[in-house]
Amino acid sequence: MKFISTRGGGGKVSAQEAVVKGIAEDGGLFVPCEFPVVSVKEIESMADMDFHERASLILSKFFTDFSQETVLKMCESAYEKFNGEPVPTVKIDDETYVMELFHGPTLAFKDVALCILPYMLTESKRSLNESGKTLILVATSGDTGKASLEGFKNVEGTEIIVVYPSDGVSEMQKLQMQTAGGSNVHVIAIEGNFDDAQTAVKQIFNDKGTVKEFGKMGYQLSSANSINFGRLAPQISYYFSSYADLVASEEIHMGDKINFVVPTGNFGNVLAGYYAKKMGLPVNKFIVASNENNVLTEFFNTGHYDANRKFFKTMSPSMDILISSNLERLLFELLGREAELVKSFMNDLLVYGEYQIERELLRQGAEEFEAYCAGEDETAEAIDNFFDMFGYVLDPHTGVAVASYYNYVADTDDNTKTVIVATASPFKFPEDVLKCLTGKSESDAERAIKKFASYTGEDIPEEISGLFTLPKLHNIVIPKTLIKETIFDLLKRKA
Ligand SMILES: *Cc1c(COP(=O)(O)O)cnc(C)c1O
């Protein structure tokens, strides 16, 4: 399977090359030349498989240069790191299910991809005979940071640097990153928001001079952000997996179309769902759920993408994003794979912070998407109600998804069976979730966790309780203008 850039430059590359490079040379994102097909028979056969076998079936279709055995082994090693069933789908009522993507080592959905990405990367480098070191550079709004640090720590031939907004992540997320161990990990906090971090990192990737300087130091730059196709591919698997689970438990019949509600930020998770649909998964609607930073809601309803707006800090920080990088891949499909058009819209976005596509394109090409949003109060109410009605505790991101889904149902009366995609454990956001459930504030994270556990009757995950005794190893906070210098300093000290 070959890949091309959404902006038309650079020719075709293999999946291995796409993973190693991370981003195309012309600044575009790698997309498969065509979508491989998953047959009805294959989906049916997944019903009897473990998750790592399902993931392997999907990944093999893209990574055609690896042997099936190599892919299976990668998947096995990656998903061993999960607690029990890697991505269970839990029944809530006759129409509603929750797919839990938070049973990995950092309790967030990013683990599903970031546990396997290091294996893909090292196997790809081996297969391409590349012996140099890889520098993984990550901008994070919270969860990607810790999940990448966890996935890449002590992986030979890699150095990982994570950049996060100092005041833009939750206390638990910050603690997770500050305490990250491993001989090859570096963490930088910046004064600024996630878009500042992401823009700075993107500029480094796009600046040939900087990339050359890294090369002189022996490093090839790569990305663990969701723009890397290696992040997307494993995410496609869980849409199939959840569907197969519902077929196996006779909640649906093979071929029935279902909805997925996806808490969305950078558009990586829901794009993977869309790719799954293109490959043959029966899906009715993807409900793209946003918090107050509802750029995507406006885009899907009007065709106007407008990042020139107030930035809100919400209790779902991983969705506090105004520039959704992976939307570029959807745009590529909507625009009939016309790279020149994509390039010009992306240029508009860079220069003016906005672009406008014809609404008709969305009606024709993106009919499977419905975009809804929920404010902080609606989200808090949804979390409280969901616990009252079903005894199920949502984290704030999944809370946004449920509240948006309620808004969607109120609008459409759609009673199609629906899977809510749950992206984080509520234990990562104990202060906020406790407040939603009890109305009471507790600003100390450790105390909030204990109160939260006793109120909900849930056990505190070890990944959380262990954090408070670990030393804080990474404490630098820098102005956003010094990101590049700081990265070079860290690497020089390492040399
Ligand atoms: C990253 C993240 C999201 C957003 O996912 P995208 O792929 O960026 O759209 C939502 N919820 C949580 C908990 C996350 O970590």
The ligand as an SDF file (V2000), in Angstrom:
LIG
                    3D

 15 15  0  0  0  0  0  0  0  0999 V2000
   -6.8220   13.5500   22.3330 C   0  0  0  0  0  0  0  0  0  0  0  0
   -8.0820   13.4410   23.0430 C   0  0  0  0  0  0  0  0  0  0  0  0
   -9.2880   13.7930   22.4440 C   0  0  0  0  0  0  0  0  0  0  0  0
   -9.3660   14.3510   21.0500 C   0  0  0  0  0  0  0  0  0  0  0  0
   -9.0080   13.4130   20.0790 O   0  0  0  0  0  0  0  0  0  0  0  0
   -8.6130   13.9010   18.6060 P   0  0  0  0  0  0  0  0  0  0  0  0
   -8.0950   12.6830   17.9320 O   0  0  0  0  0  0  0  0  0  0  0  0
   -7.5290   14.9230   18.8040 O   0  0  0  0  0  0  0  0  0  0  0  0
   -9.8120   14.4680   17.9860 O   0  0  0  0  0  0  0  0  0  0  0  0
  -10.4520   13.6190   23.1710 C   0  0  0  0  0  0  0  0  0  0  0  0
  -10.4330   13.1600   24.4280 N   0  0  0  0  0  0  0  0  0  0  0  0
   -9.2770   12.8240   25.0520 C   0  0  0  0  0  0  0  0  0  0  0  0
   -9.3250   12.3530   26.4550 C   0  0  0  0  0  0  0  0  0  0  0  0
   -8.0650   12.9430   24.3760 C   0  0  0  0  0  0  0  0  0  0  0  0
   -6.9440   12.6070   24.9980 O   0  0  0  0  0  0  0  0  0  0  0  0
  1  2  1  0
  2  3  1  0
  2 14  2  0
  3  4  1  0
  3 10  2  0
  4  5  1  0
  5  6  1  0
  6  7  2  0
  6  8  1  0
  6  9  1  0
 10 11  1  0
 11 12  2  0
 12 13  1  0
 12 14  1  0
 14 15  1  0
M  END
$$$$
